[in-house]
């Protein structure tokens, strides 16, 4: 067992003791807010300064100007910056969804719209893809993103998790957590808390020095996310709060939940600021919130200008009038807000999440969100409408001009002339009596193939118990069936020849990131396989994470079955583009080694965003994994995305 999955130094008992202390002696009925928080800071071994007076060596009225000290405080319903009323006007963007080369461009555009703060999630699985192996460099350098925001004169709201949601795979949790049988995420399970604590301490080592209390731009830090929509275990919430304190975070902590009484009761703590999330009607929402908690700053931590998309559903557009009315009300009433999203970006690679309502609903690769900036970072009409509205509520304020527009290019249609079979990557199988889920064989993302060989001709009903998420069933090059979890499909009638392997190729389409179904969303075949009611035993399990395609052997051969296609193209100049995947079936795209994400003919997303920094003028290599047989072998680049649902489910 990974050492961090054990109870870390009695963490559970430590938090339980703190919970008892809070319930019996330190409740808000016994101590005032200032006294309670100062006592909590002292108990955590931090400098005994209350979050009502956080001193920071800063440079003037913005994080990048030049005077000695700032204070960030609150009094009753008002945030105070240097003793003056301060309205947080924030926009959300996620550095994990934006090429590092574009961080500054997006932040400049946020500042130019009149916002003063950027809010960002930190996705645990983006930084700890394997247990104990942390990555805070390159695209993963969260501290560099925060410092860039400071250089652009922006404050920062940090949302480090460990749970994020955000339509990101498993809500940001690493898939390897599910290799531990019976582990329960978002709970006081000591195995989960141990791994989460290790991660949060690393987050603290990277980000705590950038708090406003230590000269950085981070004003506030969030405790978990929307926990009231999931549960009401305050022992767990106190454990996450304790991790943040132990990691060195001493700026104000806050929770963010939906505005209903159940969500607020379940997801908040009495000694932590409580903010609410909603998409319209702020007057009504804050009237209801006042019945839950008074005399604290009012903030909408997520105000939605648009929404996200699932495969096989229509593309979403936000209600711009509702957006403008809501922002107008919050500006006029001194209510702080965060536009979720200001710029959505892209869930590159395998990192899209999924929902489960009546059925499984995987998210598309694009996280455009109909946000003020589109997926390529271009301002929409609502950007300029919001800019004008904010300027009307900022008399005398000067906003910087928009940076120069980034180039967009078209790429003439080019052919992918070589191919390689997917099964050419099969190597080093795991042998097992029963199928095992992906996580149990040391894999978090991608594909996994299960192979069973019949001894005699067999015909009948094949039933896969607990199939996640999308299956192609083959014998040789003969496709027998296709099963899709979205439709609760898990069975097919098949006819097998003897002594030839039956292959079940499973694709992880994204782990559920919201709600109780995320607790056990292991991928692949998670239980067993039956043929005519009889359990099949004796499996070979092949891992196909597809994280290294350099060993593929391409050749101009017939194009049948799941396979890779490769083509090359030249450019006279580079720029952002959208790769047009219309005519293809279902699969993934890599461009110069960068995994752009998924395509699927069912829509609504028909193009994949390809940022200019990942292109080269002197030669580019594109690899497409195609799971279907469509006859399409060419691709072109467009200046604009295409969202048209070809097949509405």
C-alpha positions in Angstrom: 0.0 0.0 0.0 1.2 3.5 -0.8 2.4 4.8 2.6 0.3 8.0 2.3 -2.8 5.9 2.2 -2.3 4.9 5.8 -3.6 7.2 8.6 -0.9 9.9 8.7 0.4 10.3 12.3 -3.0 9.9 13.8 -4.6 12.6 11.6 -8.1 11.2 12.1 -7.9 11.3 15.9 -6.3 14.8 15.7 -9.2 16.1 13.6 -11.7 14.3 15.7 -10.3 16.0 18.8 -10.5 19.3 17.1 -14.1 18.6 16.1 -15.0 17.9 19.7 -13.2 21.0 20.9 -15.1 23.1 18.4 -18.5 21.6 19.2 -18.0 21.9 23.0 -15.8 24.9 23.7 -15.0 26.8 20.6 -18.3 27.3 18.9 -19.3 30.7 17.7 -21.7 30.8 20.6 -18.7 30.8 23.0 -16.1 32.8 21.1 -16.3 35.6 18.6 -15.1 35.1 15.0 -11.8 36.9 15.5 -11.0 35.1 18.7 -11.9 31.7 17.3 -9.8 32.1 14.2 -6.8 33.5 16.1 -7.0 30.5 18.4 -7.2 28.1 15.4 -4.2 29.8 13.8 -2.2 29.5 17.1 -3.2 25.9 17.5 -1.9 25.2 14.0 1.5 26.5 14.9 1.1 29.6 12.8 1.9 33.1 13.7 -0.9 34.3 15.9 -2.5 36.8 13.5 -6.2 36.7 12.9 -7.5 36.6 9.3 -9.1 39.9 10.0 -5.7 41.6 9.8 -3.5 40.0 7.2 -0.4 42.1 6.6 1.5 41.7 3.4 4.5 43.5 2.0 3.1 44.6 -1.3 3.7 47.3 -3.9 0.8 49.7 -3.9 -2.9 49.3 -4.4 -2.4 46.4 -6.8 -0.2 43.4 -6.2 2.4 44.7 -8.6 2.7 48.4 -7.5 5.2 49.8 -5.1 4.4 50.6 -1.5 5.2 48.7 1.6 2.1 47.1 3.1 -1.4 45.9 2.4 -4.0 44.6 4.7 -6.9 42.3 3.6 -9.7 42.2 6.1 -13.4 42.1 6.4 -15.9 43.8 8.6 -19.5 42.6 8.7 -20.5 42.3 5.0 -17.6 44.2 3.5 -14.1 43.1 2.5 -11.5 45.7 3.3 -8.2 46.2 1.3 -5.9 48.6 3.1 -8.9 49.6 5.2 -11.0 50.6 2.3 -14.1 48.7 1.0 -13.0 46.2 -1.6 -15.3 44.4 -4.0 -13.8 41.2 -5.4 -14.5 41.2 -9.2 -13.1 37.9 -10.3 -12.9 35.7 -13.3 -12.2 32.0 -13.3 -9.6 30.3 -15.5 -7.6 27.1 -15.0 -3.9 27.1 -15.9 -4.2 23.4 -16.6 -6.6 24.1 -19.5 -4.4 26.8 -21.1 -1.0 26.5 -22.7 1.6 28.1 -20.5 2.6 30.4 -23.3 -0.9 31.9 -23.2 -1.3 32.5 -19.5 -0.2 36.1 -19.7 -2.4 36.8 -22.7 -5.5 35.5 -20.9 -4.7 37.4 -17.7 -4.2 40.7 -19.5 -7.6 40.2 -21.1 -9.2 39.6 -17.7 -7.6 42.8 -16.3 -8.7 44.7 -19.4 -12.3 43.7 -18.9 -12.2 45.5 -15.5 -11.8 42.5 -13.2 -9.3 42.7 -10.3 -8.9 39.1 -9.3 -8.4 35.7 -11.0 -9.7 32.5 -9.5 -8.2 29.1 -10.3 -8.5 25.5 -9.4 -5.5 23.2 -8.7 -6.3 19.7 -10.0 -4.6 17.1 -7.8 -4.3 14.6 -10.7 -2.6 17.3 -12.8 0.2 17.5 -10.2 0.5 13.9 -8.8 -0.3 11.6 -11.7 1.6 8.8 -9.9 1.7 8.3 -6.1 4.3 10.5 -4.6 5.6 11.9 -7.9 4.8 15.6 -8.1 5.0 17.9 -11.1 5.0 21.6 -10.5 7.0 22.5 -13.6 6.2 23.7 -17.2 2.4 23.7 -17.7 2.0 22.4 -14.2 3.8 25.3 -12.5 1.0 26.8 -10.5 3.3 29.2 -8.7 4.4 30.7 -12.0 0.7 31.2 -13.0 0.1 33.1 -9.7 3.3 35.2 -10.1 2.2 36.1 -13.6 -1.2 37.2 -12.3 0.6 39.4 -9.7 2.8 40.9 -12.5 -0.4 41.8 -14.3 -1.8 43.6 -11.2 -4.3 40.9 -10.3 -5.2 39.3 -7.0 -5.7 35.6 -6.8 -8.3 33.2 -5.3 -6.8 29.8 -4.8 -8.9 26.6 -5.0 -6.5 23.8 -4.2 -9.1 21.0 -3.6 -8.3 18.3 -3.0 -11.7 18.0 -4.7 -12.5 20.4 -7.5 -15.3 19.2 -9.7 -14.9 21.5 -12.7 -15.9 18.9 -15.3 -12.4 17.5 -14.8 -11.7 13.8 -14.6 -12.7 12.5 -11.2 -13.1 16.1 -10.0 -9.3 16.4 -9.8 -8.7 13.2 -7.8 -6.0 10.9 -9.1 -7.3 7.7 -10.6 -4.7 5.7 -8.7 -6.7 6.3 -5.5 -9.1 3.7 -6.8 -6.4 1.0 -6.8 -7.1 0.8 -3.0 -10.0 -1.5 -2.5 -12.9 0.1 -0.7 -11.3 3.6 -0.4 -13.9 6.3 0.0 -13.0 9.7 -1.3 -14.4 12.9 0.1 -14.6 11.3 3.5 -12.7 10.8 6.8 -11.3 7.5 5.4 -7.7 7.7 6.8 -6.3 6.1 3.6 -7.8 9.0 1.5 -6.9 11.6 4.1 -3.3 10.4 4.1 -2.9 10.8 0.4 -4.7 14.1 0.4 -2.6 15.5 3.2 0.6 14.6 1.3 -0.6 16.5 -1.7 -1.8 19.5 0.2 1.5 19.9 2.0 3.2 20.0 -1.4 0.7 22.6 -2.5 1.6 24.6 0.5 5.3 24.4 -0.2 4.6 25.8 -3.7 1.8 28.3 -3.0 1.8 29.4 0.6 4.7 31.8 0.1 2.5 33.6 -2.5 -0.2 34.6 0.0 -1.0 38.3 0.5 0.2 37.8 4.1 3.7 37.0 2.7 4.0 39.4 -0.2 2.0 37.5 -2.9 -1.3 38.1 -4.5 -3.4 35.2 -3.0 -6.2 36.8 -1.0 -8.2 33.7 0.0 -8.1 29.9 -0.2 -11.0 27.5 -0.6 -11.7 24.5 1.6 -12.9 21.6 -0.7 -15.7 22.5 -3.1 -19.5 22.3 -3.0 -19.3 19.6 -0.4 -22.9 20.3 0.7 -24.1 18.9 -2.7 -22.3 15.6 -1.7 -22.5 15.1 2.0 -22.5 16.6 5.5 -19.5 15.0 7.3 -18.0 18.0 9.1 -15.2 15.8 10.5 -14.0 15.4 6.9 -14.4 19.2 6.2 -12.4 20.0 9.3 -9.7 17.6 8.2 -9.3 19.5 4.9 -9.3 22.8 6.8 -6.6 21.4 9.1 -4.5 20.3 6.1 -4.6 23.9 4.7 -3.5 25.4 8.0 -0.7 22.8 8.4 0.4 23.6 4.8 0.9 27.2 5.8 -2.2 28.9 4.5 -3.2 31.7 6.9 -5.2 33.9 4.5 -9.0 33.7 4.9 -10.4 30.3 4.2 -13.9 29.9 2.5 -16.3 27.3 1.4 -18.5 27.5 -1.8 -21.8 25.7 -2.1 -25.1 25.8 -3.8 -27.6 28.2 -2.0 -30.1 25.7 -0.6 -30.3 25.1 3.2 -29.3 21.5 2.8 -26.2 22.4 0.8 -25.2 25.2 3.1 -25.7 23.1 6.2 -23.7 20.2 4.9 -20.9 22.1 3.2 -20.0 24.9 5.6 -18.0 25.3 8.8 -18.8 27.9 11.5 -15.3 29.3 11.5 -14.9 29.6 7.7 -16.3 32.1 5.3 -19.3 30.8 3.3 -19.9 31.8 -0.3 -22.6 30.6 -2.7 -22.7 29.5 -6.3 -25.6 30.1 -8.7 -26.3 31.2 -12.3 -29.1 33.8 -12.0 -31.2 35.9 -9.6 -28.6 37.1 -7.1 -31.1 39.2 -5.1 -33.2 36.1 -4.4 -30.2 34.0 -3.7 -28.6 36.3 -1.2 -32.0 36.9 0.5 -32.1 33.2 1.2 -28.4 33.1 2.2 -29.1 35.8 4.8 -31.4 33.4 6.6 -28.5 31.0 7.0 -25.6 33.4 7.9 -25.5 37.2 8.4 -22.8 39.8 8.9 -20.3 38.2 6.6 -19.1 39.3 3.2 -21.5 38.3 0.4 -19.8 36.6 -2.5 -21.0 34.5 -5.4 -18.0 32.2 -5.9 -19.4 30.9 -9.2 -21.7 33.0 -11.4 -22.2 31.2 -14.7 -22.1 33.0 -18.1 -22.6 29.7 -19.9 -22.4 26.0 -19.4 -20.4 22.9 -20.4 -21.3 20.2 -23.0 -21.8 16.4 -23.0 -21.2 14.2 -26.0 -24.4 13.6 -27.9 -26.2 16.7 -26.6 -26.7 20.2 -28.0 -24.0 22.9 -27.5 -24.9 25.3 -24.7 -25.2 29.0 -24.9 -25.7 31.2 -21.8 -28.5 33.7 -21.3 -26.7 37.0 -21.8 -29.5 39.1 -20.5 -29.6 37.1 -17.2 -25.8 37.4 -17.0 -25.8 41.2 -17.4 -28.7 41.6 -15.0 -27.0 39.5 -12.4 -23.6 41.3 -12.7 -25.4 44.7 -12.6 -27.1 43.8 -9.4 -23.9 42.6 -7.7 -22.0 45.6 -8.8 -24.7 47.9 -7.6 -25.0 46.2 -4.2 -21.4 45.8 -3.3 -21.5 42.0 -3.7 -18.3 40.3 -4.7 -18.4 37.8 -7.5 -16.4 35.3 -9.6 -17.4 34.7 -13.2 -17.2 30.9 -13.8 -15.8 30.7 -16.4 -14.2 33.9 -17.7 -12.1 31.7 -20.0 -12.8 27.9 -20.1 -10.0 26.7 -22.3 -9.6 23.0 -23.2 -9.5 19.7 -21.2 -6.6 18.4 -23.2 -5.8 14.7 -23.3 -7.9 12.4 -21.2 -8.9 15.0 -18.6 -12.6 15.7 -19.4 -14.9 14.6 -16.6 -18.5 13.2 -16.7 -21.8 13.4 -15.0 -24.4 10.8 -14.1 -28.1 11.8 -14.0 -30.3 9.1 -15.4 -27.3 7.7 -17.2 -23.6 8.3 -17.7 -22.8 11.6 -19.5 -19.2 12.1 -20.6 -18.0 15.7 -21.2 -16.5 16.9 -24.5 -12.8 18.0 -24.8 -13.6 21.6 -25.3 -14.3 23.6 -22.1 -15.4 26.7 -24.1 -18.3 27.2 -21.7 -19.7 30.1 -23.8 -17.4 32.2 -21.6 -16.5 35.9 -22.3 -13.3 34.6 -23.9 -13.8 31.7 -26.3 -11.7 28.5 -26.3 -9.0 30.3 -28.4 -9.0 33.3 -26.0 -10.9 35.6 -28.3 -13.3 38.1 -26.7 -17.0 37.5 -27.4 -19.7 40.2 -27.6 -20.5 39.5 -23.9 -16.9 40.4 -23.0 -17.4 43.9 -24.3 -20.8 44.2 -22.7 -19.4 43.2 -19.4 -16.4 45.5 -19.8 -18.8 48.5 -20.4 -20.9 47.5 -17.4 -18.0 47.2 -15.1 -16.6 50.6 -16.3 -19.9 52.2 -15.5 -19.4 51.1 -11.9 -15.7 52.1 -11.8 -15.7 55.9 -12.2 -12.2 57.2 -12.8 -10.7 53.7 -13.1 -8.3 53.1 -16.0 -8.2 49.6 -17.5 -5.3 48.5 -19.7 -6.0 48.0 -23.4 -6.6 44.6 -24.8 -3.4 42.9 -26.0 -2.9 42.4 -29.7 -5.1 39.6 -31.2 -3.3 36.3 -31.5 -3.1 35.0 -35.1 -5.5 32.2 -36.3 -4.7 30.2 -39.4 -6.3 27.8 -41.8 -4.4 24.7 -42.7 -5.1 23.3 -46.1 -6.5 19.7 -46.1 -3.7 17.2 -45.9 -3.6 13.4 -46.0 -2.6 11.0 -43.3 -0.9 8.4 -45.5 0.4 5.8 -43.0 -1.3 3.6 -40.5 -0.5 1.3 -37.6 -2.7 -1.2 -35.7 -3.6 -0.4 -32.2 -3.0 -4.0 -31.2 0.6 -3.6 -32.3 1.1 -2.0 -28.8 -0.1 -5.0 -26.9 2.7 -6.2 -24.6 3.3 -7.6 -21.1 -0.2 -8.7 -20.2 -1.5 -9.2 -16.7 -2.9 -12.7 -16.3 -6.0 -13.0 -14.1 -8.8 -15.5 -13.5 -11.3 -12.6 -13.6 -11.1 -9.2 -15.3 -9.6 -6.4 -13.2 -10.5 -2.7 -13.5 -7.9 -0.4 -15.0 -6.8 1.1 -11.7 -6.1 -2.3 -10.2 -3.4 -3.0 -12.9 -1.7 0.3 -12.4 -3.3 2.5 -15.1 -5.4 5.6 -14.7 -6.3 6.8 -18.2 -6.7 5.6 -21.8 -7.7 2.1 -23.1 -7.5 -1.4 -21.7 -7.9 -4.7 -23.6 -9.3 -7.9 -22.2 -8.5 -11.1 -24.1 -10.1 -14.5 -23.6 -9.7 -17.5 -25.9 -12.6 -20.0 -26.5 -11.7 -23.6 -26.8 -14.7 -24.5 -29.1 -17.2 -22.7 -31.3 -19.5 -20.7 -29.0 -22.7 -18.8 -29.7 -24.8 -16.8 -27.4 -25.3 -13.8 -25.1 -22.2 -12.0 -23.8 -22.8 -10.0 -20.7 -20.3 -7.6 -19.2 -21.1 -6.9 -15.5 -20.1 -3.3 -14.6 -18.7 -2.0 -17.9 -17.0 1.4 -17.9 -17.3 3.1 -20.4 -17.2 2.2 -24.1 -16.4 -1.2 -25.5 -15.5 -2.6 -28.9 -15.7 -6.4 -29.1 -13.6 -8.2 -31.7 -12.5 -11.6 -32.8 -9.6 -11.0 -35.1 -10.6 -8.2 -37.5 -14.3 -9.2 -37.1 -16.2 -6.6 -35.1 -18.8 -8.4 -33.1 -20.4 -5.6 -31.0 -20.1 -2.0 -29.7 -21.4 -1.2 -26.2 -21.9 2.3 -24.8 -22.4 3.0 -21.1 -24.4 6.1 -22.0 -27.3 3.8 -22.9 -26.7 1.3 -20.1 -25.5 -1.2 -22.7 -23.6 -4.2 -21.4 -24.7 -7.2 -23.4 -24.6 -8.5 -27.0 -25.3 -11.6 -29.0 -22.0 -13.0 -30.4 -20.8 -16.0 -32.5 -17.3 -17.1 -31.7 -14.9 -19.3 -33.7 -12.6 -21.7 -31.7 -9.0 -21.0 -30.7 -9.1 -17.4 -31.8 -9.0 -14.7 -29.0 -12.0 -12.7 -28.1 -10.9 -9.1 -27.5 -12.9 -6.5 -25.5 -11.3 -3.1 -26.0 -12.5 -0.7 -23.3 -12.1 3.1 -23.4 -12.1 5.3 -20.2 -14.3 8.2 -21.4 -13.8 10.3 -18.2 -14.5 9.7 -14.6 -17.6 11.1 -13.0 -16.7 14.4 -11.3 -19.9 15.3 -9.4 -22.3 13.5 -7.1 -22.3 10.1 -5.3 -21.6 8.1 -8.4 -18.0 9.3 -8.4 -17.3 7.1 -5.4 -16.9 4.0 -7.5 -16.2 4.9 -11.1 -13.4 2.5 -11.7 -12.8 1.9 -15.4 -12.7 -1.1 -17.7 -14.5 -4.3 -16.6 -15.0 -3.9 -12.9 -16.6 -7.2 -12.1 -17.0 -10.2 -14.5 -18.0 -11.4 -17.9 -20.7 -14.0 -18.6 -21.4 -16.0 -21.8 -24.8 -17.7 -21.8 -24.9 -17.1 -18.0 -21.6 -18.8 -17.4 -18.7 -16.8 -16.0 -15.6 -16.7 -18.2 -12.2 -17.2 -16.5 -8.6 -16.9 -17.6 -8.0 -13.5 -19.0 -5.1 -11.6 -20.4 -5.3 -7.9 -19.6 -3.3 -5.4 -21.8 -2.7 -1.8 -20.6 -3.0 0.8 -23.3 -2.5 4.3 -21.7 -1.1 5.5 -25.1 1.2 7.9 -23.3 4.1 7.0 -25.6 3.5 6.5 -29.3 7.2 6.6 -30.4 7.3 2.8 -30.8 4.5 2.6 -33.3 5.5 1.1 -36.7 3.7 2.9 -39.5 3.2 1.6 -43.0 0.9 2.2 -46.0 -1.3 -0.8 -45.3 -5.1 -1.4 -45.5 -7.1 0.5 -42.9 -9.3 -1.8 -40.9 -10.1 -2.0 -37.2 -8.9 0.4 -34.5 -5.7 1.9 -35.7 -3.5 5.0 -35.8 -3.1 7.2 -38.9 -0.1 9.5 -39.3 0.4 12.5 -41.6 2.8 15.4 -41.9 2.3 19.0 -43.0 4.3 22.2 -43.4 3.2 25.7 -42.5 4.4 29.1 -43.8 3.5 30.6 -40.4 2.0 29.3 -37.2 -1.1 30.4 -35.4 -4.0 28.9 -33.5 -6.3 26.6 -35.4 -9.2 24.2 -35.0 -8.6 20.8 -36.5 -11.7 19.7 -38.4 -12.6 16.1 -37.5 -15.8 15.9 -39.5 -15.9 12.7 -41.5 -13.9 10.8 -38.8 -15.7 8.5 -36.3 -14.4 8.3 -32.8 -10.9 8.6 -31.3 -8.1 10.8 -30.2 -5.6 13.2 -31.8 -1.9 13.9 -31.1 -0.1 16.9 -32.7 3.7 17.0 -32.3 3.4 14.8 -29.3 0.7 16.9 -27.6 -2.5 15.0 -26.9 -5.2 17.4 -28.0 -8.1 15.3 -26.8 -11.1 13.3 -28.1 -13.3 13.5 -31.2 -16.6 11.8 -31.8 -18.9 12.1 -34.7 -22.0 12.4 -32.5 -21.0 15.9 -31.6 -21.6 18.6 -30.6 -17.9 19.2 -30.8 -16.5 18.6 -34.3 -13.2 20.4 -34.0 -10.2 20.2 -31.7 -8.3 23.4 -30.6 -4.7 23.3 -31.6 -2.7 26.2 -30.0 0.1 27.9 -32.0 2.9 27.1 -29.5 2.4 23.4 -30.3 2.8 23.9 -34.0 6.0 24.3 -36.0 6.7 26.1 -39.3 9.2 23.5 -40.5 7.1 20.4 -40.2 4.4 18.9 -38.1 3.3 15.3 -37.3 -0.3 14.5 -36.6 -1.4 11.1 -35.3 -5.1 10.1 -35.2 -6.4 7.0 -33.3 -9.6 6.0 -35.2 -11.8 3.4 -33.6 -14.3 3.2 -36.4 -14.0 2.5 -40.2 -15.1 5.6 -42.0 -12.8 5.9 -45.0 -11.7 9.4 -43.9 -7.9 9.9 -44.0 -7.5 13.7 -44.2 -7.7 16.7 -41.9 -7.8 20.5 -42.3 -7.4 23.4 -39.9 -10.1 26.1 -39.5 -10.1 29.6 -38.0 -13.3 28.9 -36.0 -14.7 25.9 -34.1 -17.6 23.8 -35.2 -20.3 22.8 -32.8 -23.1 20.9 -34.5 -24.8 17.9 -33.1 -24.8 15.3 -35.8 -26.5 12.6 -33.8 -28.7 13.7 -30.9 -29.1 10.9 -28.4 
